[in-house]
């Protein structure tokens, strides 16, 4: 797959404890992106953050959180990213979803 020079970065901020059908929501989002043949997805686990409710989530030793921040990033064309939006609208109940233009410098695999 070749990505054009101009793409879209989709960034999804959710909580680690968010679920869909008894599995982590971040996993369901990545699997849906793969099913839709998007270029790729990466999940990041944050060590501290807060959202719309201003509740602090942290990985500090004395204050272990079971709901750390999760960020999923997906870069593809706007056309492909838009295929995922209905799924996100339906299943992301709390969180933040952003899109921004990006310049794709390189997207390659070893084959």
LINBELRA-V481852 format. One record per run of one state. SS is the DSSP state (hx for helix, st for strand, lp for the rest). FROM is the first residue (numbers start at 1). LEN is the number of residues. If there is no record, write none. Layout:
# LINBELRA-V481852
ss,from,len
SS,FROM,LEN
SS,FROM,LEN
This chain:
# LINBELRA-V481852
ss,from,len
lp,1,5
st,6,10
lp,16,3
st,19,2
lp,21,2
st,23,2
hx,25,11
lp,36,5
st,41,5
lp,46,2
st,48,2
lp,50,7
st,57,2
lp,59,2
hx,61,3
lp,64,5
st,69,8
lp,77,1
hx,78,14
lp,92,4
st,96,8
lp,104,8
